[in-house]
Each structure stands twice: as structure tokens, then as C-alpha cells.
């Protein structure tokens, strides 16, 4: 039920004000003078300069700040205006490439409170890589000068859970899902060594998620095409874990930021 400040004029006062032609004064002045509680709104978002160039550390700080907005329920929705759409129609300079899962609960622009033209998003089941995916990840840094790559795994990953079930049960999923299981086998092996053969299935899934994040970071770290930019300090790599429960992104590995 909607509530009103106690300073709202009574019906008789409103009637008298209306007869005097002062309805606006009768309504608005007492509300302001009484200091009625107002809903706190986040500061208005400002569209990012489409030609802005950030260092890897600056780009990561920008994403970390945006993630705090999301986790605290105070999204600013930057770079989502019609002006921004026109700005980036002919050119773009995203501040990061985010390699993450296809999961519907992990949209990168929302998780990091970014907008149009801010992120290259590369999404596969459990952020697995192959030649085509790696080429897509390389595009931003090599062709656009993107300063940061973030590998973002997440809590209770369905792709990882399916792979763990298949690998512990000895069966292969239908269709192309088997390729995801094959790609996750090394991370699963890392997780089982760490957690032990008798680990709780849910814990094994989480351990596999984290192992897959770190493996993907290492693969991109060793990518020859990205090596020159990494050595020059113009490209950073972050491996991070996203909590579905809290909305927070926690870094697991940071290189060059």
C-alpha cells in the first residue's frame, strides 16, 4: 500500500488552496519543507567516450565497480541511450572481452553494469575454447585494441554439472554436448585430484568450475597471437568466479592488471 508524508495537506486545505488558485503551492511546498523521505536513486549514468582508451588495470576497475552496482542493486545502466547507439554505430572501442558461459543468469553487460559498445561477449558452455572460439576472443585485442580479457565462470554451472555427471557415471551426453564433456575432462581431473575421489558431487562441480576458469586463462596466456600485447602491457587477463547467490564477481587469477 502506498504511504504519504504526514505533511500532505488535508482535503479541506486542498479545497481552500484550489479556490485561491494555489494548488501547486499547497501540495509541493509543504512536501519539500517537511523534508519527506525520497527514494535514493543512483547517479545518472554518463555515456562513455567512444574513443576512450583504458589500460588493463583501468578496465578491470571499471568492471569491478559495475559489478558492485549490480550486486548492491543500484545499476546505473550506462551507455544505453539513443545517443550512445548513434555514437558507436560506425566505430567501437570495448573496454573488455568477456569469455563466459551461455547460462541465462550470467549476462555480462548486466553483471558488470555496462552498455552498448562496452564489451565483446564470447559465450560457450562452461567457457570452453576451440579454434573458432579462440579466434573470436583474439578479435578484440588484435583488431580493436581491447585492453582486457575476462574469463568468467559461475556458480552451479549446468554445463559443468552435466559433464561431471557424465564423467563420474561413465556415459556420454547426446549430440554435440559430448564435445563439452570432452573439453571439460582436464578440468574435472584437476578438480578430482584436489577434492578427492569421495568428494560431494556439488563440491566437485564447483571445483571443476574453478579449475576450468584457470585452465582457460592459462590457455589464453599461452596464446602466441596475444603474446606481444601481453608482453607490452597493453593486454591483461583476469579469471573470475561469479556467484549466482550474491551477484559478486571474485577474481581467481589476474595477469597484467
ChimeraX commands (.cxc) that place a marker at each C-alpha (Angstrom):
marker #1 position 0.00,0.00,0.00 radius 0.5
marker #1 position 1.31,3.45,-0.92 radius 0.5
marker #1 position 2.03,5.77,2.00 radius 0.5
marker #1 position 2.27,9.55,2.01 radius 0.5
marker #1 position 4.19,12.03,4.15 radius 0.5
marker #1 position 2.21,13.47,7.02 radius 0.5
marker #1 position 2.76,16.94,5.54 radius 0.5
marker #1 position 0.31,16.27,2.68 radius 0.5
marker #1 position -2.48,18.89,3.13 radius 0.5
marker #1 position -5.86,17.74,4.37 radius 0.5
marker #1 position -8.81,17.68,1.94 radius 0.5
marker #1 position -10.12,20.96,3.42 radius 0.5
marker #1 position -6.74,22.61,2.96 radius 0.5
marker #1 position -6.55,21.39,-0.62 radius 0.5
marker #1 position -10.07,22.75,-1.27 radius 0.5
marker #1 position -9.17,26.15,0.12 radius 0.5
marker #1 position -5.93,26.23,-1.88 radius 0.5
marker #1 position -7.74,25.31,-5.05 radius 0.5
marker #1 position -10.22,28.15,-4.51 radius 0.5
marker #1 position -7.28,30.52,-4.07 radius 0.5
marker #1 position -5.62,29.16,-7.22 radius 0.5
marker #1 position -2.68,27.91,-5.19 radius 0.5
marker #1 position -2.98,24.14,-5.53 radius 0.5
marker #1 position 0.59,23.70,-6.69 radius 0.5
marker #1 position 1.90,25.66,-3.74 radius 0.5
marker #1 position -0.31,23.87,-1.27 radius 0.5
marker #1 position 0.90,20.48,-2.48 radius 0.5
marker #1 position 4.53,20.93,-3.32 radius 0.5
marker #1 position 5.81,23.44,-0.80 radius 0.5
marker #1 position 4.76,21.57,2.36 radius 0.5
marker #1 position 6.21,18.30,0.96 radius 0.5
marker #1 position 9.57,19.91,0.33 radius 0.5
marker #1 position 9.58,21.94,3.53 radius 0.5
marker #1 position 8.79,18.94,5.68 radius 0.5
marker #1 position 11.77,17.02,4.27 radius 0.5
marker #1 position 9.76,13.99,3.16 radius 0.5
marker #1 position 11.81,10.87,2.58 radius 0.5
marker #1 position 12.75,10.42,-1.05 radius 0.5
marker #1 position 13.83,7.28,-2.82 radius 0.5
marker #1 position 17.59,7.30,-3.24 radius 0.5
marker #1 position 18.48,6.87,-6.88 radius 0.5
marker #1 position 21.90,6.04,-8.32 radius 0.5
marker #1 position 23.74,8.88,-10.00 radius 0.5
marker #1 position 22.71,9.33,-13.61 radius 0.5
marker #1 position 24.83,7.27,-15.97 radius 0.5
marker #1 position 27.09,9.12,-18.37 radius 0.5
marker #1 position 27.78,7.71,-21.82 radius 0.5
marker #1 position 31.41,6.65,-22.20 radius 0.5
marker #1 position 33.54,8.42,-24.77 radius 0.5
marker #1 position 33.57,6.01,-27.73 radius 0.5
marker #1 position 37.23,6.87,-28.34 radius 0.5
marker #1 position 38.26,6.29,-24.72 radius 0.5
marker #1 position 41.24,4.00,-24.31 radius 0.5
marker #1 position 41.88,2.34,-20.95 radius 0.5
marker #1 position 44.80,0.42,-19.51 radius 0.5
marker #1 position 44.13,-3.19,-18.47 radius 0.5
marker #1 position 44.03,-2.12,-14.80 radius 0.5
marker #1 position 41.63,0.73,-15.50 radius 0.5
marker #1 position 39.36,-1.58,-17.49 radius 0.5
marker #1 position 39.25,-4.13,-14.67 radius 0.5
marker #1 position 38.48,-1.42,-12.11 radius 0.5
marker #1 position 35.64,-0.21,-14.31 radius 0.5
marker #1 position 34.17,-3.71,-14.46 radius 0.5
marker #1 position 34.66,-4.32,-10.74 radius 0.5
marker #1 position 32.85,-1.08,-9.96 radius 0.5
marker #1 position 29.99,-2.01,-12.27 radius 0.5
marker #1 position 29.72,-5.41,-10.64 radius 0.5
marker #1 position 29.33,-3.74,-7.25 radius 0.5
marker #1 position 26.44,-1.73,-8.68 radius 0.5
marker #1 position 24.77,-4.98,-9.77 radius 0.5
marker #1 position 25.38,-6.83,-6.51 radius 0.5
marker #1 position 24.12,-3.89,-4.44 radius 0.5
marker #1 position 21.00,-3.39,-6.56 radius 0.5
marker #1 position 21.93,0.06,-7.85 radius 0.5
marker #1 position 22.55,-0.40,-11.56 radius 0.5
marker #1 position 23.33,2.79,-13.47 radius 0.5
marker #1 position 22.71,1.39,-16.97 radius 0.5
marker #1 position 25.46,3.39,-18.71 radius 0.5
marker #1 position 25.81,3.56,-22.49 radius 0.5
marker #1 position 22.20,2.58,-23.18 radius 0.5
marker #1 position 20.89,5.83,-24.67 radius 0.5
marker #1 position 19.94,6.57,-28.25 radius 0.5
marker #1 position 22.90,8.97,-28.31 radius 0.5
marker #1 position 25.22,6.09,-27.41 radius 0.5
marker #1 position 23.70,3.95,-30.15 radius 0.5
marker #1 position 24.50,6.65,-32.69 radius 0.5
marker #1 position 28.00,7.16,-31.28 radius 0.5
marker #1 position 29.04,3.55,-31.76 radius 0.5
marker #1 position 27.17,2.87,-35.00 radius 0.5
marker #1 position 30.31,3.49,-37.06 radius 0.5
marker #1 position 33.06,2.51,-34.59 radius 0.5
marker #1 position 33.59,0.79,-31.27 radius 0.5
marker #1 position 36.22,0.53,-28.54 radius 0.5
marker #1 position 35.01,-2.01,-25.95 radius 0.5
marker #1 position 36.91,-1.97,-22.69 radius 0.5
marker #1 position 36.99,-5.77,-22.34 radius 0.5
marker #1 position 36.29,-9.13,-23.90 radius 0.5
marker #1 position 34.33,-11.34,-21.51 radius 0.5
marker #1 position 34.55,-15.07,-22.11 radius 0.5
marker #1 position 31.73,-16.69,-20.20 radius 0.5
marker #1 position 29.11,-19.42,-20.16 radius 0.5
marker #1 position 25.88,-19.49,-22.17 radius 0.5
marker #1 position 23.93,-19.56,-18.90 radius 0.5
marker #1 position 20.95,-17.18,-18.99 radius 0.5
marker #1 position 21.71,-15.98,-15.46 radius 0.5
marker #1 position 25.12,-14.55,-16.36 radius 0.5
marker #1 position 24.60,-11.75,-18.93 radius 0.5
marker #1 position 27.95,-9.90,-18.98 radius 0.5
marker #1 position 26.56,-6.41,-19.62 radius 0.5
marker #1 position 24.24,-6.73,-16.62 radius 0.5
marker #1 position 26.71,-8.43,-14.28 radius 0.5
marker #1 position 29.23,-5.64,-14.94 radius 0.5
marker #1 position 26.69,-2.79,-15.40 radius 0.5
marker #1 position 27.86,-1.92,-18.90 radius 0.5
marker #1 position 26.05,-0.98,-22.08 radius 0.5
marker #1 position 26.15,-0.81,-25.86 radius 0.5
marker #1 position 29.67,-0.91,-27.27 radius 0.5
marker #1 position 31.34,-1.67,-23.93 radius 0.5
marker #1 position 32.01,-5.42,-24.11 radius 0.5
marker #1 position 32.87,-8.12,-26.59 radius 0.5
marker #1 position 30.96,-11.14,-25.22 radius 0.5
marker #1 position 32.09,-14.64,-26.17 radius 0.5
marker #1 position 29.79,-17.29,-24.69 radius 0.5
marker #1 position 30.15,-21.07,-24.80 radius 0.5
marker #1 position 29.12,-23.90,-22.50 radius 0.5
marker #1 position 31.38,-23.58,-19.41 radius 0.5
marker #1 position 33.54,-21.07,-21.33 radius 0.5
marker #1 position 35.19,-23.86,-23.29 radius 0.5
marker #1 position 37.63,-23.00,-26.09 radius 0.5
marker #1 position 38.23,-24.35,-29.55 radius 0.5
marker #1 position 39.82,-22.79,-32.63 radius 0.5
marker #1 position 36.77,-20.75,-33.63 radius 0.5
marker #1 position 36.14,-19.53,-30.09 radius 0.5
marker #1 position 39.79,-18.62,-29.58 radius 0.5
marker #1 position 39.74,-16.60,-32.79 radius 0.5
marker #1 position 36.67,-14.76,-31.51 radius 0.5
marker #1 position 38.47,-13.97,-28.25 radius 0.5
marker #1 position 41.54,-12.75,-30.15 radius 0.5
marker #1 position 39.50,-10.38,-32.31 radius 0.5
marker #1 position 39.04,-7.65,-29.69 radius 0.5
marker #1 position 42.69,-7.30,-28.61 radius 0.5
marker #1 position 44.20,-7.82,-32.06 radius 0.5
marker #1 position 41.79,-5.85,-34.23 radius 0.5
marker #1 position 40.31,-3.36,-31.80 radius 0.5
marker #1 position 42.97,-2.84,-29.15 radius 0.5
marker #1 position 40.74,-4.17,-26.36 radius 0.5
marker #1 position 42.87,-4.00,-23.18 radius 0.5
marker #1 position 41.36,-6.80,-21.10 radius 0.5
marker #1 position 40.10,-10.37,-21.36 radius 0.5
marker #1 position 37.97,-11.71,-18.51 radius 0.5
marker #1 position 37.26,-15.44,-18.23 radius 0.5
marker #1 position 34.12,-15.67,-16.11 radius 0.5
marker #1 position 32.89,-18.98,-14.74 radius 0.5
marker #1 position 29.93,-19.21,-12.43 radius 0.5
marker #1 position 28.33,-21.00,-9.50 radius 0.5
marker #1 position 26.23,-24.11,-10.19 radius 0.5
marker #1 position 27.18,-24.21,-13.87 radius 0.5
marker #1 position 24.78,-26.56,-15.67 radius 0.5
marker #1 position 27.29,-27.49,-18.37 radius 0.5
marker #1 position 29.86,-28.44,-15.75 radius 0.5
marker #1 position 27.27,-30.36,-13.73 radius 0.5
marker #1 position 26.29,-32.36,-16.82 radius 0.5
marker #1 position 29.94,-33.06,-17.61 radius 0.5
marker #1 position 30.69,-34.16,-14.04 radius 0.5
marker #1 position 27.66,-36.47,-14.07 radius 0.5
marker #1 position 28.75,-37.95,-17.39 radius 0.5
marker #1 position 32.37,-38.42,-16.34 radius 0.5
marker #1 position 31.55,-39.96,-12.97 radius 0.5
marker #1 position 28.75,-42.10,-14.44 radius 0.5
marker #1 position 30.70,-43.21,-17.50 radius 0.5
marker #1 position 28.14,-42.13,-20.12 radius 0.5
marker #1 position 28.25,-39.63,-22.97 radius 0.5
marker #1 position 25.54,-36.97,-23.41 radius 0.5
marker #1 position 23.52,-36.76,-26.60 radius 0.5
marker #1 position 24.59,-34.83,-29.67 radius 0.5
marker #1 position 27.20,-32.15,-29.54 radius 0.5
marker #1 position 27.05,-31.96,-25.74 radius 0.5
marker #1 position 29.64,-34.71,-25.75 radius 0.5
marker #1 position 32.18,-32.21,-27.09 radius 0.5
marker #1 position 31.68,-30.06,-23.97 radius 0.5
marker #1 position 32.25,-33.09,-21.75 radius 0.5
marker #1 position 35.47,-33.86,-23.62 radius 0.5
marker #1 position 36.63,-30.26,-23.30 radius 0.5
marker #1 position 35.94,-30.28,-19.55 radius 0.5
marker #1 position 37.66,-33.59,-18.84 radius 0.5
marker #1 position 41.03,-31.98,-17.91 radius 0.5
marker #1 position 39.38,-29.52,-15.51 radius 0.5
marker #1 position 37.38,-32.37,-13.99 radius 0.5
marker #1 position 40.61,-34.33,-13.47 radius 0.5
marker #1 position 42.20,-31.30,-11.77 radius 0.5
marker #1 position 39.18,-30.90,-9.51 radius 0.5
marker #1 position 39.03,-34.56,-8.53 radius 0.5
marker #1 position 42.72,-34.57,-7.63 radius 0.5
marker #1 position 42.15,-31.53,-5.47 radius 0.5
marker #1 position 38.86,-32.58,-3.88 radius 0.5
marker #1 position 39.50,-36.33,-3.67 radius 0.5
marker #1 position 37.57,-39.21,-5.21 radius 0.5
marker #1 position 34.94,-39.19,-2.46 radius 0.5
marker #1 position 34.05,-35.52,-2.83 radius 0.5
marker #1 position 30.44,-34.40,-2.61 radius 0.5
marker #1 position 29.03,-34.05,-6.17 radius 0.5
marker #1 position 28.11,-30.39,-5.68 radius 0.5
marker #1 position 31.57,-29.60,-4.35 radius 0.5
marker #1 position 33.10,-31.43,-7.30 radius 0.5
marker #1 position 31.07,-29.30,-9.70 radius 0.5
marker #1 position 32.27,-26.08,-8.03 radius 0.5
marker #1 position 35.86,-27.30,-8.02 radius 0.5
marker #1 position 35.57,-28.15,-11.71 radius 0.5
marker #1 position 34.17,-24.69,-12.49 radius 0.5
marker #1 position 37.15,-23.05,-10.83 radius 0.5
marker #1 position 39.62,-25.43,-12.47 radius 0.5
marker #1 position 38.09,-24.68,-15.87 radius 0.5
marker #1 position 38.41,-20.93,-15.31 radius 0.5
marker #1 position 42.11,-21.29,-14.52 radius 0.5
marker #1 position 42.73,-23.66,-17.43 radius 0.5
marker #1 position 41.09,-21.24,-19.85 radius 0.5
marker #1 position 43.18,-18.37,-18.50 radius 0.5
marker #1 position 46.35,-20.40,-18.93 radius 0.5
marker #1 position 45.38,-21.31,-22.50 radius 0.5
marker #1 position 44.88,-17.65,-23.40 radius 0.5
marker #1 position 48.05,-16.67,-21.55 radius 0.5
marker #1 position 49.97,-19.11,-23.78 radius 0.5
marker #1 position 48.22,-17.97,-26.99 radius 0.5
marker #1 position 51.03,-16.80,-29.34 radius 0.5
marker #1 position 48.75,-14.31,-31.11 radius 0.5
marker #1 position 48.08,-12.49,-27.82 radius 0.5
marker #1 position 51.65,-12.70,-26.56 radius 0.5
marker #1 position 53.01,-9.45,-27.95 radius 0.5
marker #1 position 50.21,-7.36,-26.46 radius 0.5
marker #1 position 50.56,-9.11,-23.12 radius 0.5
marker #1 position 54.33,-8.55,-23.05 radius 0.5
marker #1 position 53.89,-4.87,-23.94 radius 0.5
marker #1 position 51.48,-4.40,-21.02 radius 0.5
marker #1 position 48.55,-3.41,-23.23 radius 0.5
marker #1 position 46.52,-6.57,-22.55 radius 0.5
marker #1 position 45.53,-8.02,-19.19 radius 0.5
marker #1 position 43.89,-11.32,-18.30 radius 0.5
marker #1 position 41.55,-11.99,-15.40 radius 0.5
marker #1 position 39.99,-15.29,-14.40 radius 0.5
marker #1 position 36.96,-14.78,-12.16 radius 0.5
marker #1 position 34.11,-16.66,-10.48 radius 0.5
marker #1 position 30.56,-15.33,-10.40 radius 0.5
marker #1 position 28.22,-16.15,-7.52 radius 0.5
marker #1 position 24.61,-16.57,-8.57 radius 0.5
marker #1 position 23.58,-16.10,-4.94 radius 0.5
marker #1 position 25.30,-12.77,-4.27 radius 0.5
marker #1 position 25.87,-11.35,-7.75 radius 0.5
marker #1 position 29.53,-10.77,-6.91 radius 0.5
marker #1 position 32.47,-11.50,-9.19 radius 0.5
marker #1 position 35.61,-12.72,-7.39 radius 0.5
marker #1 position 38.97,-12.81,-9.21 radius 0.5
marker #1 position 40.85,-16.11,-9.14 radius 0.5
marker #1 position 43.78,-15.08,-11.36 radius 0.5
marker #1 position 44.97,-11.67,-12.52 radius 0.5
marker #1 position 47.69,-11.13,-15.10 radius 0.5
marker #1 position 48.80,-7.67,-16.14 radius 0.5
marker #1 position 46.17,-5.72,-14.20 radius 0.5
marker link #1:1,2 radius 0.2
marker link #1:2,3 radius 0.2
marker link #1:3,4 radius 0.2
marker link #1:4,5 radius 0.2
marker link #1:5,6 radius 0.2
marker link #1:6,7 radius 0.2
marker link #1:7,8 radius 0.2
marker link #1:8,9 radius 0.2
marker link #1:9,10 radius 0.2
marker link #1:10,11 radius 0.2
marker link #1:11,12 radius 0.2
marker link #1:12,13 radius 0.2
marker link #1:13,14 radius 0.2
marker link #1:14,15 radius 0.2
marker link #1:15,16 radius 0.2
marker link #1:16,17 radius 0.2
marker link #1:17,18 radius 0.2
marker link #1:18,19 radius 0.2
marker link #1:19,20 radius 0.2
marker link #1:20,21 radius 0.2
marker link #1:21,22 radius 0.2
marker link #1:22,23 radius 0.2
marker link #1:23,24 radius 0.2
marker link #1:24,25 radius 0.2
marker link #1:25,26 radius 0.2
marker link #1:26,27 radius 0.2
marker link #1:27,28 radius 0.2
marker link #1:28,29 radius 0.2
marker link #1:29,30 radius 0.2
marker link #1:30,31 radius 0.2
marker link #1:31,32 radius 0.2
marker link #1:32,33 radius 0.2
marker link #1:33,34 radius 0.2
marker link #1:34,35 radius 0.2
marker link #1:35,36 radius 0.2
marker link #1:36,37 radius 0.2
marker link #1:37,38 radius 0.2
marker link #1:38,39 radius 0.2
marker link #1:39,40 radius 0.2
marker link #1:40,41 radius 0.2
marker link #1:41,42 radius 0.2
marker link #1:42,43 radius 0.2
marker link #1:43,44 radius 0.2
marker link #1:44,45 radius 0.2
marker link #1:45,46 radius 0.2
marker link #1:46,47 radius 0.2
marker link #1:47,48 radius 0.2
marker link #1:48,49 radius 0.2
marker link #1:49,50 radius 0.2
marker link #1:50,51 radius 0.2
marker link #1:51,52 radius 0.2
marker link #1:52,53 radius 0.2
marker link #1:53,54 radius 0.2
marker link #1:54,55 radius 0.2
marker link #1:55,56 radius 0.2
marker link #1:56,57 radius 0.2
marker link #1:57,58 radius 0.2
marker link #1:58,59 radius 0.2
marker link #1:59,60 radius 0.2
marker link #1:60,61 radius 0.2
marker link #1:61,62 radius 0.2
marker link #1:62,63 radius 0.2
marker link #1:63,64 radius 0.2
marker link #1:64,65 radius 0.2
marker link #1:65,66 radius 0.2
marker link #1:66,67 radius 0.2
marker link #1:67,68 radius 0.2
marker link #1:68,69 radius 0.2
marker link #1:69,70 radius 0.2
marker link #1:70,71 radius 0.2
marker link #1:71,72 radius 0.2
marker link #1:72,73 radius 0.2
marker link #1:73,74 radius 0.2
marker link #1:74,75 radius 0.2
marker link #1:75,76 radius 0.2
marker link #1:76,77 radius 0.2
marker link #1:77,78 radius 0.2
marker link #1:78,79 radius 0.2
marker link #1:79,80 radius 0.2
marker link #1:80,81 radius 0.2
marker link #1:81,82 radius 0.2
marker link #1:82,83 radius 0.2
marker link #1:83,84 radius 0.2
marker link #1:84,85 radius 0.2
marker link #1:85,86 radius 0.2
marker link #1:86,87 radius 0.2
marker link #1:87,88 radius 0.2
marker link #1:88,89 radius 0.2
marker link #1:89,90 radius 0.2
marker link #1:90,91 radius 0.2
marker link #1:91,92 radius 0.2
marker link #1:92,93 radius 0.2
marker link #1:93,94 radius 0.2
marker link #1:94,95 radius 0.2
marker link #1:95,96 radius 0.2
marker link #1:96,97 radius 0.2
marker link #1:97,98 radius 0.2
marker link #1:98,99 radius 0.2
marker link #1:99,100 radius 0.2
marker link #1:100,101 radius 0.2
marker link #1:101,102 radius 0.2
marker link #1:102,103 radius 0.2
marker link #1:103,104 radius 0.2
marker link #1:104,105 radius 0.2
marker link #1:105,106 radius 0.2
marker link #1:106,107 radius 0.2
marker link #1:107,108 radius 0.2
marker link #1:108,109 radius 0.2
marker link #1:109,110 radius 0.2
marker link #1:110,111 radius 0.2
marker link #1:111,112 radius 0.2
marker link #1:112,113 radius 0.2
marker link #1:113,114 radius 0.2
marker link #1:114,115 radius 0.2
marker link #1:115,116 radius 0.2
marker link #1:116,117 radius 0.2
marker link #1:117,118 radius 0.2
marker link #1:118,119 radius 0.2
marker link #1:119,120 radius 0.2
marker link #1:120,121 radius 0.2
marker link #1:121,122 radius 0.2
marker link #1:122,123 radius 0.2
marker link #1:123,124 radius 0.2
marker link #1:124,125 radius 0.2
marker link #1:125,126 radius 0.2
marker link #1:126,127 radius 0.2
marker link #1:127,128 radius 0.2
marker link #1:128,129 radius 0.2
marker link #1:129,130 radius 0.2
marker link #1:130,131 radius 0.2
marker link #1:131,132 radius 0.2
marker link #1:132,133 radius 0.2
marker link #1:133,134 radius 0.2
marker link #1:134,135 radius 0.2
marker link #1:135,136 radius 0.2
marker link #1:136,137 radius 0.2
marker link #1:137,138 radius 0.2
marker link #1:138,139 radius 0.2
marker link #1:139,140 radius 0.2
marker link #1:140,141 radius 0.2
marker link #1:141,142 radius 0.2
marker link #1:142,143 radius 0.2
marker link #1:143,144 radius 0.2
marker link #1:144,145 radius 0.2
marker link #1:145,146 radius 0.2
marker link #1:146,147 radius 0.2
marker link #1:147,148 radius 0.2
marker link #1:148,149 radius 0.2
marker link #1:149,150 radius 0.2
marker link #1:150,151 radius 0.2
marker link #1:151,152 radius 0.2
marker link #1:152,153 radius 0.2
marker link #1:153,154 radius 0.2
marker link #1:154,155 radius 0.2
marker link #1:155,156 radius 0.2
marker link #1:156,157 radius 0.2
marker link #1:157,158 radius 0.2
marker link #1:158,159 radius 0.2
marker link #1:159,160 radius 0.2
marker link #1:160,161 radius 0.2
marker link #1:161,162 radius 0.2
marker link #1:162,163 radius 0.2
marker link #1:163,164 radius 0.2
marker link #1:164,165 radius 0.2
marker link #1:165,166 radius 0.2
marker link #1:166,167 radius 0.2
marker link #1:167,168 radius 0.2
marker link #1:168,169 radius 0.2
marker link #1:169,170 radius 0.2
marker link #1:170,171 radius 0.2
marker link #1:171,172 radius 0.2
marker link #1:172,173 radius 0.2
marker link #1:173,174 radius 0.2
marker link #1:174,175 radius 0.2
marker link #1:175,176 radius 0.2
marker link #1:176,177 radius 0.2
marker link #1:177,178 radius 0.2
marker link #1:178,179 radius 0.2
marker link #1:179,180 radius 0.2
marker link #1:180,181 radius 0.2
marker link #1:181,182 radius 0.2
marker link #1:182,183 radius 0.2
marker link #1:183,184 radius 0.2
marker link #1:184,185 radius 0.2
marker link #1:185,186 radius 0.2
marker link #1:186,187 radius 0.2
marker link #1:187,188 radius 0.2
marker link #1:188,189 radius 0.2
marker link #1:189,190 radius 0.2
marker link #1:190,191 radius 0.2
marker link #1:191,192 radius 0.2
marker link #1:192,193 radius 0.2
marker link #1:193,194 radius 0.2
marker link #1:194,195 radius 0.2
marker link #1:195,196 radius 0.2
marker link #1:196,197 radius 0.2
marker link #1:197,198 radius 0.2
marker link #1:198,199 radius 0.2
marker link #1:199,200 radius 0.2
marker link #1:200,201 radius 0.2
marker link #1:201,202 radius 0.2
marker link #1:202,203 radius 0.2
marker link #1:203,204 radius 0.2
marker link #1:204,205 radius 0.2
marker link #1:205,206 radius 0.2
marker link #1:206,207 radius 0.2
marker link #1:207,208 radius 0.2
marker link #1:208,209 radius 0.2
marker link #1:209,210 radius 0.2
marker link #1:210,211 radius 0.2
marker link #1:211,212 radius 0.2
marker link #1:212,213 radius 0.2
marker link #1:213,214 radius 0.2
marker link #1:214,215 radius 0.2
marker link #1:215,216 radius 0.2
marker link #1:216,217 radius 0.2
marker link #1:217,218 radius 0.2
marker link #1:218,219 radius 0.2
marker link #1:219,220 radius 0.2
marker link #1:220,221 radius 0.2
marker link #1:221,222 radius 0.2
marker link #1:222,223 radius 0.2
marker link #1:223,224 radius 0.2
marker link #1:224,225 radius 0.2
marker link #1:225,226 radius 0.2
marker link #1:226,227 radius 0.2
marker link #1:227,228 radius 0.2
marker link #1:228,229 radius 0.2
marker link #1:229,230 radius 0.2
marker link #1:230,231 radius 0.2
marker link #1:231,232 radius 0.2
marker link #1:232,233 radius 0.2
marker link #1:233,234 radius 0.2
marker link #1:234,235 radius 0.2
marker link #1:235,236 radius 0.2
marker link #1:236,237 radius 0.2
marker link #1:237,238 radius 0.2
marker link #1:238,239 radius 0.2
marker link #1:239,240 radius 0.2
marker link #1:240,241 radius 0.2
marker link #1:241,242 radius 0.2
marker link #1:242,243 radius 0.2
marker link #1:243,244 radius 0.2
marker link #1:244,245 radius 0.2
marker link #1:245,246 radius 0.2
marker link #1:246,247 radius 0.2
marker link #1:247,248 radius 0.2
marker link #1:248,249 radius 0.2
marker link #1:249,250 radius 0.2
marker link #1:250,251 radius 0.2
marker link #1:251,252 radius 0.2
marker link #1:252,253 radius 0.2
marker link #1:253,254 radius 0.2
marker link #1:254,255 radius 0.2
marker link #1:255,256 radius 0.2
marker link #1:256,257 radius 0.2
view
